[in-house]
Amino acid sequence: WENEDVLLLCYEDMRHDLASTVERIAKFLNIELDEELMEIVMLQSSQNFMLDHKDQFNENVFLDHLIAKGILPPGGNAEKVTKGNSKEEKLSLSRALGNELDQYWIEHVGRRYGLNSYDMLCQELAHIN
């Protein structure tokens, strides 16, 4: 890719094999990843840990800023960690929005890199990483 200071990852790969992803990130950042550090990272990357500490994984500062500017009404939710999974309807994009995002991807990523979908990007990254 164009910038050696950027490590491209696919979320699904991380979900499938977190340990390997952590190792890749540590190597990219030149961090010595011993057994103790790996154990800490794996624990703090777990859904249960993030649910137990969900205030550390939200966007309240940004949300408060948008509310203060009058961009969003008070009472919004900035939580990012949920108990659900991506197959739940409330976490799914509408078909119209999905189509709009697909078109944006094709115009901005597909034309530049020849990868017309996120899946194609992930497949390409699997070959170069």
Residue pairs with C-beta under 8 A, 6 or more apart in sequence:
1 8
7 24
7 25
7 28
8 121
8 125
9 21
9 24
9 25
9 125
10 118
10 121
10 122
10 125
10 126
12 122
13 20
13 21
13 122
13 125
13 126
14 21
18 42
18 45
19 38
19 42
22 33
22 38
22 41
22 42
22 45
23 33
23 38
24 129
25 31
26 32
26 33
26 37
27 33
31 37
33 41
43 49
44 50
47 81
47 83
50 56
50 57
50 81
51 81
51 83
54 79
54 80
54 81
57 79
57 80
57 81
58 78
58 79
58 80
58 81
59 78
59 80
60 78
62 78
63 72
63 76
63 78
66 72
66 76
67 73
67 74
67 76
82 91
84 90
84 91
85 91
86 92
93 101
102 117
105 116
105 117
105 118
106 116
109 115
109 116
109 121
110 116
110 117
113 121
115 121
115 124
